[in-house]
Amino acid sequence: MEVLIRSVNWLGDAVMSLPAIRAIRKLHPNDKISILTRRTLCELFQLEGSIDEIIIYEKGFTGKIKVIRELKKKKYQRAYLLQNALDAALITFLAGIPERVGWNRDCRRFFLTHPVPYNGEDRRMHHIDYFFEIPRRFNPSLTPSYPWIKISFENRMLGRQRLNGLRRPILAVAPGAKYGDTKKWDISRFNEIVRNFINKYGSVVILGQKGEGLNFMEEDSFLDLTGKTSLLELICILSECDLLLCNDSGIMHLGYALGVPLVAIFGSTSPELTGPPRIAGKVLKAKLSCSPCFKKRCDIIECMKSIDTEEVWNALLEIIPKRKAVFFDRDGTLCRDAHYLNRWEDFEVSTQIETIKELKELGFLLIGVSNQSGIARGIVDENFVREVNKFFIENYGFDDFFYCPHHPKEGCFCRKPNPAMPLIARYKYGIDFRRSYVVGDKEIDVQLAEMIGAKGILIGKDASNLKEVVEIIKKDLNA
């Protein structure tokens, strides 16, 4: 089956639709999936592994005619319409696509073969769930995943190079919002936050459209990139920032999808509908009866004025990464690699493991990060994985233990060397990756360290046992 997805038009909506796109892939694991989208969103969808082909939809009458002809030639059997507009349904109808799925709204019932009943759900549920209702129509047991954006190590390094020379921590600031002025916090207050952050902590990079920049001259601690990046460059740079301050905007959605701890300011819109999901950061919301009003224009914008600089500054202080951690692989590092450990009889802790308690005395958090694909393969009991992880927490002072239960073919964001597990830990514990370590017995552990900007220690190469690991870290601290 040839499957088409009609994407949404706005960047924030595109990020919130990623779980729906991945669910469509689950519905069609072996089918070709194309996405019809505006040129401005191409670089986002190029990063999405669920999509096989991107088709550009140009504005205007000629653009419509051209895309209808192209879709006809490709002979799609089903179209998922994530965009709400009549235009989306009409184009797929005229292209002769026999099955057309979307919300029954905007006068398009006649053009849908599988209408999803609409009763104002976009004002009653988070938009991640709103978009997800479309694929869920075909499998009610589907649940939305976190909308991670998966970028390669090479792309992450491009972002790191662009920020090279700036003092850490780096605060990304996005003072704009395309929706309208009612979503914008006062620019003078952004200026005050930026000045305080540079004076007391590190550097600031300004992101967004041309004309949204701030005026500062400190070359070693301030970088204005407004209007100077492509979408891909923006994603790469933002992924390497330590925290983000923003309005309810497309960059806010990129921020949480990249795992950057953030403070988001809401006035005319609702965080319950379009705000960051869990493990993302802090939301500051106007406490006025008129908010949210969802208006694009307002003469007084009292909602945004009601959120003062002190409140925003204090929220930032709560998420600044300050603590250091050692991330440990489990099987082959903390315990013998039993090849899909699934019973206590095969469990054997590594020699010298007691020495890692010294790291706690040196102020390090101890955090486990383990790939456990045996769960998805059906050969490891997930409850047993949790019990083993709990053993390390209770007996060796681990502060937390994360594991990835997915099969490698799922292409998830949490399986090492992808950085989801450390990113979640960073938000949860305020971890500064550049003062932290990753310890493991495989190259993917070193790659994970490189991905997040920590130092990697490879068992069997850099150290022969955990005691030597501790000595390496102690030597670094004394250097």
C-alpha positions in Angstrom: 0.0 0.0 0.0 1.2 3.5 -0.8 0.4 5.9 2.1 0.3 9.7 2.1 0.4 12.0 5.1 -0.7 15.6 4.7 1.3 17.5 7.2 0.4 20.5 9.2 1.8 23.9 8.2 3.2 25.3 11.4 6.5 24.3 13.0 5.0 23.7 16.5 2.2 21.7 15.1 4.6 19.6 13.1 6.6 18.7 16.2 3.4 17.8 18.0 2.3 15.6 15.1 5.4 13.4 15.2 3.9 10.8 17.5 1.0 10.5 15.1 3.4 10.1 12.1 5.2 7.3 14.0 1.9 5.6 14.8 1.0 5.7 11.1 4.3 3.9 10.5 3.2 1.2 13.1 0.0 0.8 11.1 2.0 0.4 7.9 5.3 -1.2 8.9 6.2 -2.4 5.4 4.4 0.2 3.3 5.9 3.3 1.6 4.9 6.5 3.5 5.2 9.9 1.8 4.5 13.2 3.5 3.1 16.2 1.6 4.3 19.4 3.3 5.4 23.0 2.8 9.0 23.7 2.0 9.6 25.4 5.3 9.1 22.1 7.2 11.2 19.8 4.9 14.3 19.8 7.0 12.3 18.7 10.1 10.7 15.8 8.3 14.1 14.8 6.7 15.1 13.8 10.2 12.1 11.6 10.7 12.8 7.9 10.1 9.2 7.0 9.7 8.9 8.9 6.4 10.2 7.5 3.1 9.5 10.4 0.8 8.9 14.1 1.1 6.6 15.9 -1.4 6.7 19.7 -1.5 3.4 21.5 -1.6 3.8 25.0 -3.0 1.2 27.8 -2.3 -1.2 29.1 -4.9 -3.5 27.7 -7.5 -0.7 26.4 -9.7 0.9 24.7 -6.7 -2.4 22.9 -6.1 -2.7 21.7 -9.7 0.8 20.5 -9.8 0.6 18.5 -6.5 -2.8 17.0 -7.6 -1.2 15.7 -10.8 1.8 14.3 -8.9 -0.3 12.5 -6.3 -2.5 11.0 -9.1 0.6 9.5 -10.7 1.8 7.9 -7.4 -1.6 6.1 -6.9 -1.8 6.3 -3.1 -4.4 4.1 -1.4 -4.8 6.0 1.8 -4.2 9.6 2.9 -4.0 10.7 6.6 -4.9 14.4 6.8 -3.1 15.9 9.9 -3.9 19.4 8.6 -7.5 20.5 9.4 -8.2 22.6 6.3 -10.7 21.9 3.6 -7.8 22.3 1.1 -6.2 19.1 2.5 -9.2 17.0 1.9 -10.1 18.5 -1.4 -6.6 17.9 -2.9 -6.5 14.2 -1.9 -10.1 13.8 -3.2 -9.2 15.3 -6.6 -6.0 13.2 -6.7 -8.2 10.1 -6.6 -6.9 8.7 -3.3 -9.6 6.1 -2.3 -9.3 6.4 1.5 -9.1 9.8 3.2 -8.8 10.0 7.0 -9.1 13.2 9.0 -11.1 15.3 11.4 -14.7 16.0 10.3 -14.5 19.8 10.4 -14.1 22.8 8.2 -16.9 21.8 5.8 -15.0 18.7 4.5 -17.2 15.8 5.4 -18.0 15.0 1.8 -14.4 14.6 0.9 -13.5 12.1 3.8 -14.1 8.4 3.7 -13.0 7.9 7.3 -14.1 11.1 9.2 -13.0 11.4 12.8 -16.0 13.0 14.7 -15.2 16.5 15.8 -16.6 18.3 18.8 -14.1 21.0 19.5 -11.4 18.5 20.6 -8.6 21.0 19.7 -9.8 23.2 22.6 -10.2 20.2 25.0 -7.1 18.0 24.6 -3.4 18.5 24.1 -2.6 18.8 20.4 -0.2 15.8 20.6 -3.3 13.7 21.4 -5.4 15.7 18.9 -3.2 14.7 16.0 -2.9 11.2 17.4 -6.6 10.5 17.2 -6.3 10.2 13.4 -4.1 7.0 13.4 -5.8 5.8 16.6 -9.0 5.4 14.6 -7.5 2.3 13.0 -6.0 0.9 16.3 -7.5 2.2 19.5 -4.7 0.6 21.6 -2.0 2.9 20.1 -0.6 5.5 22.6 1.5 8.5 21.7 5.3 8.4 22.3 7.3 11.4 23.3 7.9 13.6 20.3 11.7 13.3 20.3 13.6 14.8 17.3 16.4 12.4 16.4 19.5 14.1 15.0 22.8 12.5 14.0 26.1 12.9 15.9 27.4 14.8 12.9 24.5 17.3 13.0 25.0 17.7 16.8 28.6 18.5 16.2 27.7 21.2 13.7 25.7 22.8 16.4 28.5 22.4 18.9 31.0 24.0 16.5 28.6 27.0 15.9 28.6 27.7 19.6 32.3 27.1 20.1 33.9 29.8 22.1 30.8 30.7 24.2 31.1 30.3 27.9 29.0 27.5 29.4 26.2 27.2 30.4 24.6 28.5 27.2 21.1 29.9 27.5 19.1 29.9 24.2 16.5 32.7 24.1 13.7 32.8 21.6 11.8 36.1 22.1 9.5 35.7 19.0 6.3 33.9 18.1 4.7 33.9 14.7 1.1 33.6 16.0 1.0 37.2 17.1 2.0 39.8 19.7 -0.3 38.2 22.4 2.2 35.3 22.7 5.3 37.6 23.1 6.7 38.5 26.5 8.1 42.1 26.6 11.4 42.5 24.8 12.8 44.7 27.6 12.3 41.9 30.1 14.1 39.4 27.8 16.9 41.9 27.7 17.1 42.0 31.5 17.2 38.3 31.8 20.0 38.0 29.2 22.0 40.7 31.0 21.7 38.9 34.3 22.6 35.5 32.9 25.7 36.8 31.1 26.9 38.6 34.2 26.3 35.7 36.6 26.5 32.4 34.7 27.5 32.0 31.1 26.5 32.9 27.5 23.3 33.6 25.6 22.4 32.7 22.0 19.3 34.4 20.4 17.3 32.3 18.0 14.3 33.1 15.8 13.3 35.1 12.8 15.0 38.2 11.5 14.1 41.2 13.5 13.6 39.3 16.8 17.1 39.8 18.0 18.4 41.7 21.1 21.2 44.3 21.2 24.3 43.2 23.1 28.0 43.6 22.3 29.8 41.0 24.4 31.4 38.8 21.7 32.5 36.0 24.0 29.2 35.6 25.7 26.5 36.7 23.3 25.5 35.4 19.8 22.6 36.7 17.8 21.5 34.1 15.2 18.1 35.5 14.4 17.4 35.2 10.7 20.8 33.6 10.1 19.9 29.9 10.3 18.1 27.3 8.3 15.6 25.1 10.2 18.2 22.3 10.3 20.9 24.6 11.6 18.5 25.9 14.2 17.7 22.4 15.4 21.5 21.5 15.5 22.3 24.7 17.5 19.4 24.4 19.9 20.3 20.7 20.6 23.7 21.9 22.0 22.3 24.6 24.3 22.0 24.0 28.0 18.6 25.6 28.6 16.0 27.6 26.7 13.8 30.6 27.5 10.9 31.2 25.1 7.4 32.1 24.4 4.8 29.6 23.2 6.4 29.2 19.8 7.8 26.7 17.3 11.2 27.0 19.0 9.6 26.0 22.3 8.4 22.8 20.6 11.8 22.1 19.1 13.3 22.6 22.5 11.4 20.0 24.4 11.6 17.6 21.4 15.4 17.9 21.6 15.5 17.4 25.4 16.6 21.0 26.2 15.3 22.1 29.7 13.2 25.1 29.2 11.1 27.9 30.7 8.1 28.7 28.5 5.9 31.8 29.0 2.2 31.5 28.2 -0.3 34.3 28.0 -3.1 34.2 25.4 -2.7 30.4 24.7 -3.0 27.4 26.9 -0.2 25.1 28.1 -2.8 22.4 28.6 -3.3 22.4 24.8 0.0 23.2 23.3 2.5 23.3 26.2 5.6 21.2 26.8 4.9 17.6 27.7 6.5 15.9 30.7 10.3 15.9 31.2 10.5 19.3 29.4 10.8 22.2 31.8 8.7 24.8 33.5 5.7 26.7 32.3 4.9 30.2 33.5 1.2 31.0 32.9 -0.7 34.2 33.3 -3.1 34.0 36.2 -5.8 36.2 34.8 -9.5 35.4 34.1 -9.1 36.5 30.4 -6.3 34.0 29.8 -6.3 32.0 27.6 -8.2 34.0 25.1 -6.5 32.6 21.9 -6.6 36.1 20.4 -3.8 37.2 18.0 -4.2 40.8 18.9 -4.9 42.7 22.1 -4.6 46.4 23.0 -3.2 45.8 26.5 -1.8 42.2 26.5 -2.2 42.2 30.3 -1.6 38.5 30.5 2.1 38.7 29.4 2.7 41.9 31.5 1.5 40.0 34.6 4.5 37.6 34.4 7.4 39.6 35.8 11.2 39.3 35.4 11.8 37.9 38.9 9.4 35.0 38.3 11.1 34.1 35.0 14.6 34.4 36.5 13.7 32.2 39.5 12.3 29.6 37.1 15.6 29.6 35.1 17.6 29.2 38.3 15.8 26.0 39.0 16.8 24.3 35.7 20.4 25.6 35.2 22.6 22.5 35.0 24.9 22.5 38.0 25.4 18.9 39.2 27.9 16.4 37.9 27.1 12.7 37.3 28.7 9.4 36.2 26.4 7.5 33.8 27.1 3.7 34.1 26.2 1.0 31.6 24.9 -2.1 33.4 25.6 -5.5 31.8 29.3 -5.9 31.2 30.1 -2.9 33.4 28.4 -3.1 36.8 27.7 -6.8 36.4 28.7 -9.7 34.3 27.2 -9.7 30.8 25.0 -12.8 30.9 23.7 -12.2 27.4 20.1 -11.1 28.2 20.2 -11.4 31.9 16.8 -12.8 33.1 17.4 -14.7 36.4 19.2 -14.1 39.6 21.3 -17.2 39.2 23.2 -15.5 36.3 23.6 -12.2 38.1 27.1 -11.4 39.3 28.3 -7.9 40.2 31.6 -6.7 38.8 34.8 -6.8 40.9 35.8 -3.5 42.6 32.2 -2.2 42.4 32.4 -1.0 46.0 34.9 1.6 44.9 32.2 3.6 42.9 30.8 4.7 46.3 33.8 7.1 46.4 32.3 9.0 43.5 29.3 9.9 45.7 31.7 11.3 48.3 33.2 13.4 45.5 29.8 14.9 44.7 28.8 12.8 41.7 25.4 11.4 41.0 25.4 7.8 40.0 23.0 7.0 37.2 22.5 3.8 35.3 21.7 3.8 31.5 21.1 0.4 30.0 19.9 -1.0 26.7 17.5 -3.9 27.4 16.2 -5.0 24.0 15.6 -8.4 25.5 12.3 -7.0 26.7 11.1 -6.3 23.2 12.5 -9.6 22.0 10.4 -11.4 24.6 13.3 -13.1 26.3 13.7 -10.8 29.3 11.1 -10.0 31.9 10.8 -6.2 32.4 10.0 -6.6 36.1 13.2 -8.5 36.5 15.1 -5.6 34.8 13.6 -3.2 37.3 14.5 -5.5 40.2 18.2 -5.6 39.1 18.3 -1.9 38.7 16.7 -1.4 42.1 19.5 -3.7 43.5 22.1 -1.1 42.4 20.1 1.8 43.8 19.7 0.1 47.2 23.2 -1.4 47.5 25.6 0.9 45.7 24.1 4.3 46.1 22.7 4.8 42.6 20.5 7.8 42.3 18.5 6.5 39.4 18.5 3.8 36.7 17.1 4.2 33.2 16.7 1.5 30.6 15.6 1.3 27.0 13.1 -1.7 26.4 12.9 -1.3 22.6 14.1 -3.5 19.8 16.9 -1.9 17.7 14.7 -1.9 14.6 12.2 0.4 16.3 14.6 3.3 15.9 13.7 4.8 19.2 15.5 7.8 20.7 16.4 6.2 24.0 18.5 3.3 22.8 22.2 4.1 23.2 24.0 5.9 21.7 20.9 8.0 21.3 20.8 10.4 24.3 17.2 10.3 25.6 18.1 8.6 28.9 20.8 11.2 29.9 18.6 14.0 28.6 15.8 12.9 30.9 18.3 12.6 33.8 19.6 16.1 33.0 16.2 17.7 33.4 15.3 15.6 36.4 18.6 16.3 38.3 20.0 19.4 36.8 23.1 17.7 35.4 26.0 19.5 33.6 27.1 17.1 31.0 30.5 18.8 30.6 31.4 17.9 34.1 30.1 14.4 33.8 31.2 10.9 32.6 29.8 7.9 30.8 31.3 4.5 31.7 30.7 1.3 29.7 32.2 -1.7 28.0 31.0 -1.0 24.5 31.8 1.7 21.8 28.2 2.9 22.0 28.9 4.1 25.5 31.8 6.2 24.3 29.6 7.4 21.5 26.9 8.4 24.0 29.5 10.4 25.9 30.5 12.2 22.7 26.8 12.8 21.8 26.1 14.6 25.1 29.5 16.3 25.5 30.6 14.2 28.5 33.9 12.3 28.9 33.7 8.6 28.0 35.6 5.8 29.8 35.7 2.5 28.0 36.1 -0.6 30.2 38.8 -2.9 28.6 40.6 0.0 27.0 40.7 3.1 29.2 40.3 1.1 32.4 40.3 -2.6 33.2 37.9 -2.4 36.1 35.7 0.0 38.1 38.5 0.8 40.6 40.6 2.2 37.7 37.5 4.1 36.5 37.3 5.9 39.9 41.0 6.6 39.8 40.8 8.2 36.3 38.0 10.5 37.5 39.8 11.4 40.7 42.9 12.3 38.7 40.8 14.5 36.4 39.5 16.3 39.4 43.0 16.9 40.8 44.4 18.1 37.4 
